[in-house]
Amino acid sequence: MTSRTTNGLLGIILVAVTINLAMTAILIDRQSKAGGANERFHPEVARNWGDNVVDLYNRRDHEALYALFGPQAQVKIGQQQLADQLGKLHQLFGVVEDHAYVNAVKLGEKGGDRYFQLFFNARVSGRNSPATLKLSLIETNDKFSLYGLSINASESMD
């Protein structure tokens, strides 16, 4: 192979690497503008939400828990409905004995509001298997409100 051919191939490789780097930079820029998984959630803020909701759930204080819900959620569920649902959750899972924040996921945006889900590993008194606590939050004008909560646990066939 001549040096002229080698230089041509090296030039083509250099152009391909440069294009690859440019496309990677564009992709990273687009992903960062779209927002990361926990874009606005410091772990401490998420832990505070988890601690507060778990405390109110364990005390069966449906009125204080209902006050954490924003207007978008309060339109969908009344205070008595929340009390009934919490009663069912207590029958199924008992109290949340311990919980640990895992991560936050930004679900999207609509009309200036931003929707997030916070995930916690949990241990509940009514199950021997691990549980997951999920809080759905809405951010409106830099203020968060609760949109929903759920507790799930897997069942073993043993």
C-alpha positions in Angstrom: 0.0 0.0 0.0 1.3 3.4 -0.8 1.5 6.2 1.7 -0.9 8.2 -0.5 -3.6 5.5 0.0 -2.8 5.2 3.7 -3.2 8.9 4.1 -6.5 8.8 2.3 -7.9 6.1 4.5 -6.6 7.9 7.6 -8.4 11.0 6.4 -11.7 9.1 5.9 -11.4 7.5 9.4 -10.7 11.0 10.9 -13.8 12.4 9.2 -15.9 9.4 10.5 -14.7 9.9 14.0 -15.3 13.6 13.9 -18.9 13.0 12.7 -19.4 10.4 15.4 -18.2 12.8 18.1 -20.4 15.6 16.8 -23.5 13.4 16.7 -22.8 12.1 20.2 -22.5 15.7 21.4 -25.8 16.7 19.8 -27.5 13.6 21.3 -26.2 14.4 24.8 -27.3 18.1 24.4 -30.8 17.0 23.4 -31.1 14.6 26.3 -29.9 17.2 28.8 -32.5 19.7 27.5 -35.2 17.1 27.8 -34.4 16.8 31.5 -32.8 14.1 33.5 -34.5 11.4 35.5 -34.4 13.3 38.7 -34.2 16.8 37.2 -35.6 18.8 40.1 -35.4 16.3 43.0 -32.6 16.4 45.4 -32.6 13.1 47.3 -33.3 15.1 50.5 -36.4 16.7 49.1 -37.7 13.3 48.0 -36.9 11.8 51.4 -38.8 14.6 53.1 -41.9 13.8 50.9 -41.6 10.1 51.7 -41.2 10.7 55.4 -44.2 13.0 55.5 -46.5 10.8 53.5 -45.5 7.6 55.4 -46.0 9.4 58.7 -49.5 10.5 57.8 -50.3 7.1 56.2 -49.2 5.3 59.4 -51.2 7.6 61.6 -54.2 7.2 59.3 -54.5 10.9 59.1 -56.4 11.1 55.9 -57.3 14.8 56.4 -53.7 15.9 56.6 -52.8 13.6 53.8 -55.6 15.0 51.7 -54.3 18.5 52.3 -51.1 17.5 50.5 -53.0 16.7 47.3 -53.2 19.5 44.8 -56.4 20.7 43.1 -55.8 18.3 40.1 -56.0 15.3 42.4 -58.7 16.6 44.7 -61.0 16.9 41.7 -60.5 13.2 41.1 -60.9 11.9 44.7 -62.8 13.2 47.6 -61.7 13.2 51.2 -64.0 10.3 52.1 -62.8 8.3 49.1 -59.2 8.8 50.2 -60.1 7.7 53.7 -61.7 4.5 52.3 -58.8 3.8 50.1 -56.3 4.3 52.9 -58.4 1.9 55.0 -58.1 -0.8 52.3 -54.3 -0.2 52.0 -54.0 -0.6 55.8 -55.9 -3.9 55.6 -53.6 -5.2 52.8 -50.2 -3.9 53.9 -50.4 -2.7 57.5 -48.1 0.1 58.4 -44.9 1.1 56.6 -42.2 0.0 59.0 -39.3 1.4 57.0 -38.7 3.0 53.7 -35.7 4.3 51.6 -35.7 6.6 48.6 -34.6 5.0 45.4 -35.1 7.4 42.5 -37.3 10.0 40.8 -38.6 9.9 37.3 -39.9 12.9 35.4 -43.1 11.8 33.6 -43.6 14.9 31.5 -45.1 18.4 31.3 -48.5 19.7 30.5 -49.8 23.2 30.7 -46.8 24.5 32.6 -47.1 21.7 35.2 -44.4 19.0 35.6 -45.2 15.5 36.7 -42.9 13.3 38.7 -42.9 9.9 40.4 -40.8 9.1 43.4 -39.9 5.5 44.2 -39.1 4.1 47.6 -38.3 0.6 48.8 -40.4 -0.2 51.8 -41.0 -2.8 54.4 -44.6 -3.2 55.5 -46.0 -5.0 58.5 -48.7 -6.9 56.6 -46.3 -8.7 54.2 -43.2 -10.7 54.4 -42.1 -9.6 50.9 -40.5 -6.3 50.0 -42.8 -3.5 48.9 -42.6 -0.4 46.7 -44.0 2.9 47.7 -44.7 5.2 44.7 -45.6 8.9 45.1 -46.8 10.9 42.1 -46.2 14.7 42.4 -47.1 17.7 40.4 -44.9 20.8 40.3 -46.9 24.0 39.6 -45.1 27.4 39.9 -42.1 25.8 41.8 -44.5 24.2 44.4 -45.1 20.5 44.6 -48.3 18.8 45.5 -49.3 15.1 45.8 -51.2 13.6 42.9 -51.3 10.0 44.0 -49.7 7.3 46.1 -49.5 3.5 45.8 -48.0 0.6 47.7 -47.2 -2.6 45.9 -45.7 -5.8 47.1 -44.9 -9.1 45.4 -46.4 -12.3 46.7 -44.5 -15.5 46.9 -46.2 -18.8 46.0 -44.3 -20.5 48.8 
